[in-house]
Amino acid sequence: MHQDDLPVTDALIRQLLERQTPQWTNLPVDRVTSSGTDNALYRIGDELVLRIPRRKSAALLVSKELDWLPHLDGLPLMTPSLRYRGRVDLGLDCEFGIFDWMAGNIATPENIADAEEAAISLASFLKALHVKSTADASMAGPINNLRGIPLTEMSARTLPAIDIVSDEIDAKAAVELWNEALSERYDAPPVWLHGDLKADNLLTVGGKLSGVIDWGLSAVGDPAADYATAWSWVQPSAREGFRSVLGLSEGEWLRGKAWALYGAVIALSYYRGGKNEPLCEQCRLTLSRLDLML
């Protein structure tokens, strides 16, 4: 899927368990199907999951996630709890983590009983995340695939991606949206952001939002990168409720739209054509909610 893919195999995972965590060697191991592109997941028995980078560019993301997740506990929704931190040579020195398995369903619309309640729950979660201490934290940039850096630094990536998918979207309207958002600067202190609030990274239990997983793109920066979820995950009918809880200004809302646009065109321009169709469909849904699909 990527030029920097790493040799992660079922046999390798078995070897890791045998050599580093023999207490779990006899548990069944199954690869978890996901549209995620940075990490491979392996369920170990009923209570654990192993998370390991599947591409070179994700190795730093995993290490940073392992460093900072313990600092982000105590939030209103569940977050991953680390049980073991290990290293492996995959052609470069990589870290991996074994976490408690978080029960629940992926937060697709059919697994949510009340869209408004779910949107408000996620907004309340973000408010709590924003007051977590940022002392010595990782700043947005290469360490989290640029999520939360100033939008003005993203045009060189965004505009070519818009052009690539111009056969599917209204490129003129997309560029206008992007350029309008560039005038809205983030001038408040940087805060923690998750960086990838899509259905695959949100869990439900009993129809209610219950957990937030996959913190590889987390860092400290402009939280508008997370407000993008208002178009990528929040149901349109619940969007205003999400915004109201967070008390977002017009500028913050516009930057959130721009981040939603960025995430959708970057992924769609690379993965369409059979590389990752589930992810491409998520991108098209986001672009439709931004009224940009042809």
C-alpha positions in Angstrom: 0.0 0.0 0.0 2.9 2.3 0.7 6.5 2.5 -0.4 7.7 2.4 3.2 5.7 -0.6 4.3 7.3 -2.7 7.0 7.5 -6.5 7.1 4.8 -7.1 9.7 3.5 -10.6 9.5 1.4 -13.0 11.7 4.6 -15.1 12.2 6.5 -12.0 13.4 3.8 -11.2 16.0 4.0 -14.8 17.3 7.8 -14.4 17.7 7.4 -11.2 19.6 5.0 -12.8 22.0 7.3 -15.8 22.5 10.4 -13.7 23.1 9.0 -10.7 25.0 5.7 -11.7 26.7 5.8 -15.5 27.1 2.9 -15.2 29.6 0.6 -14.5 26.6 2.2 -17.0 24.1 -0.6 -19.5 24.3 -3.4 -17.0 23.7 -5.1 -16.9 20.2 -3.8 -14.1 17.9 -5.9 -12.6 15.2 -5.2 -9.6 13.0 -7.9 -6.9 13.3 -9.4 -5.6 10.0 -9.2 -1.9 9.9 -9.2 1.0 7.3 -6.2 2.5 9.2 -3.1 3.0 7.3 -0.3 3.6 9.9 -0.5 0.6 12.2 -1.4 -3.1 12.3 -3.6 -4.4 15.1 -3.6 -7.9 16.5 -6.1 -9.1 19.1 -4.4 -11.3 21.7 -7.0 -13.5 23.5 -10.1 -11.7 24.7 -8.5 -8.9 26.7 -5.5 -7.5 24.8 -4.6 -5.9 21.5 -1.1 -5.4 20.0 -0.4 -2.2 18.0 2.6 -2.0 15.8 3.6 0.3 12.9 3.0 -1.0 9.5 5.1 1.7 7.7 8.3 3.5 8.5 6.7 6.9 8.8 4.4 5.6 11.6 7.3 4.5 13.9 7.7 7.9 15.5 3.9 8.2 15.9 3.7 5.0 17.9 6.6 6.0 20.2 5.0 9.3 20.8 1.6 7.7 21.5 3.2 5.3 24.0 4.9 8.2 25.7 1.9 10.4 26.2 -1.2 8.2 26.5 -0.7 7.7 30.3 -0.9 11.5 30.7 -4.3 11.7 29.0 -6.2 9.3 31.3 -9.2 10.4 33.3 -11.1 11.8 30.3 -14.9 11.5 30.0 -14.6 8.6 27.5 -12.4 5.6 27.7 -8.9 5.7 26.3 -6.4 2.9 25.7 -4.5 1.5 28.7 -1.0 0.3 28.1 0.0 -3.1 29.4 3.4 -3.7 27.7 5.9 -1.6 25.7 8.3 -3.5 23.5 10.9 -3.0 20.7 11.4 -4.9 17.4 13.8 -4.6 14.5 11.8 -4.2 11.3 14.7 -2.9 9.3 14.7 0.1 11.7 14.2 0.1 15.4 10.5 0.2 16.2 8.4 0.2 19.3 5.1 -1.5 19.7 2.5 -1.6 22.5 0.1 -4.1 23.9 -3.1 -2.5 25.4 -6.2 -3.7 27.2 -8.8 -4.5 24.6 -11.6 -1.9 24.7 -14.9 -3.6 24.2 -17.4 -1.9 21.9 -18.6 -1.4 18.4 -17.1 1.0 15.8 -19.1 4.2 16.0 -20.9 3.9 12.7 -24.4 5.4 12.5 -26.1 2.1 13.0 -24.3 1.6 16.3 -25.4 5.0 17.7 -28.8 5.3 19.3 -28.9 9.1 19.5 -26.8 11.1 17.1 -27.2 14.4 19.1 -26.2 12.7 22.3 -23.2 11.2 20.7 -22.1 14.5 19.2 -22.5 16.3 22.5 -20.5 13.5 24.3 -17.6 13.9 21.8 -17.7 17.7 22.2 -17.6 17.3 26.0 -14.7 14.9 25.6 -12.8 17.5 23.6 -13.4 20.2 26.1 -11.9 18.0 28.8 -8.9 17.1 26.5 -8.2 20.8 25.9 -7.5 21.5 29.6 -5.1 18.6 30.0 -1.6 19.8 30.8 0.6 20.5 27.8 3.9 20.8 29.7 6.7 19.3 27.7 4.2 17.8 25.3 4.8 17.0 21.6 4.1 20.0 19.4 2.1 19.4 16.2 4.3 18.8 13.2 6.1 15.8 11.7 5.5 13.9 15.0 1.7 13.7 14.2 1.6 14.1 10.4 1.1 17.9 10.7 -2.4 17.7 12.3 -2.9 21.0 14.1 -0.1 23.2 12.5 -1.1 26.5 10.9 -3.3 26.0 7.8 -1.0 28.4 5.9 1.7 25.8 6.1 -0.6 23.2 4.5 -1.5 24.7 1.1 1.4 23.1 -0.7 -0.1 19.7 0.2 -3.8 20.6 0.0 -4.1 22.4 -3.3 -2.4 19.7 -5.5 -4.6 17.1 -3.8 -7.7 19.1 -4.7 -6.5 19.2 -8.3 -6.0 15.4 -8.4 -9.6 14.7 -7.3 -11.1 17.5 -9.4 -12.9 14.8 -11.5 -15.0 14.0 -8.3 -15.3 17.4 -6.5 -16.0 21.0 -7.2 -12.4 22.1 -7.2 -13.1 25.8 -7.5 -15.4 25.8 -4.5 -12.9 23.7 -2.5 -10.1 26.2 -3.2 -12.3 29.0 -2.2 -13.1 27.3 1.1 -9.5 26.7 1.7 -8.4 30.2 0.9 -11.1 31.7 3.1 -10.0 29.6 6.0 -6.4 30.7 5.7 -7.3 34.2 6.9 -8.5 32.7 10.2 -5.4 32.3 12.4 -5.2 30.4 15.6 -3.8 32.7 18.2 -4.7 31.0 21.5 -2.4 28.7 23.5 -2.0 25.3 21.8 -4.0 22.4 23.3 -4.1 18.7 23.0 -5.8 17.2 20.0 -6.5 13.7 18.9 -5.9 14.3 15.2 -8.1 11.6 13.6 -11.7 11.5 15.0 -13.3 9.2 12.5 -15.7 6.3 13.1 -12.9 3.7 13.2 -11.3 5.5 16.1 -14.5 5.9 18.2 -16.3 3.1 20.1 -19.9 2.7 21.3 -21.4 0.5 24.0 -25.2 0.1 24.2 -25.6 2.7 21.5 -23.7 5.4 23.4 -20.3 6.8 22.6 -17.8 5.0 25.0 -14.2 5.4 23.9 -11.6 7.1 21.7 -8.7 4.9 20.4 -5.7 5.4 18.0 -3.8 8.4 19.4 -1.0 8.2 16.9 -1.8 11.6 15.4 -2.2 13.3 18.8 -0.1 16.4 19.7 -0.4 19.9 21.0 -1.6 22.5 18.4 -4.7 24.0 16.8 -7.7 22.0 18.0 -9.6 22.9 14.8 -7.9 19.7 13.4 -10.4 17.8 15.6 -13.3 20.0 14.8 -13.1 18.5 11.3 -15.1 15.6 12.8 -18.2 17.8 12.6 -18.2 16.9 8.9 -16.4 13.5 8.9 -18.2 11.8 11.7 -20.9 13.9 13.4 -24.3 13.4 11.8 -25.4 16.6 10.0 -28.5 16.9 12.2 -26.2 17.0 15.3 -23.6 19.3 14.0 -24.9 22.5 15.7 -25.2 20.7 19.0 -21.5 19.7 18.7 -20.6 23.3 17.9 -22.7 24.8 20.7 -21.1 22.6 23.5 -17.6 23.7 22.3 -18.7 27.4 21.9 -16.9 27.7 18.5 -16.5 31.0 16.8 -17.0 31.5 13.0 -13.3 31.4 12.6 -12.8 28.1 14.5 -15.7 26.6 12.6 -14.2 27.6 9.3 -10.8 26.2 10.2 -12.5 22.9 11.2 -14.1 22.8 7.7 -10.7 23.4 6.1 -9.2 20.5 8.1 -12.0 18.3 7.1 -11.3 19.2 3.5 -7.6 18.6 3.9 -8.0 15.2 5.4 -10.5 14.0 2.8 -8.6 15.2 -0.3 -5.2 14.0 0.9 -6.5 10.5 1.6 -8.8 10.3 -1.5 -6.1 11.5 -3.9 -3.7 8.8 -2.7 -5.9 5.8 -1.9 -8.5 5.7 -4.6 -8.2 3.2 -7.3 -8.4 0.2 -5.0 -5.7 0.9 -2.4 -8.2 1.5 0.5 -11.8 1.7 -0.7 -13.4 1.9 2.8 -11.2 5.0 3.6 -12.1 6.5 0.2 -15.8 6.2 0.9 -15.3 8.0 4.2 -13.5 10.8 2.4 -16.3 11.1 -0.2 -18.9 11.3 2.6 -17.0 14.1 4.2 -16.7 16.0 0.9 -20.4 15.5 0.3 -21.1 17.0 3.7 -19.0 20.0 2.7 -21.2 20.3 -0.4 -18.2 19.7 -2.7 -19.0 16.5 -4.5 -20.0 16.8 -8.1 
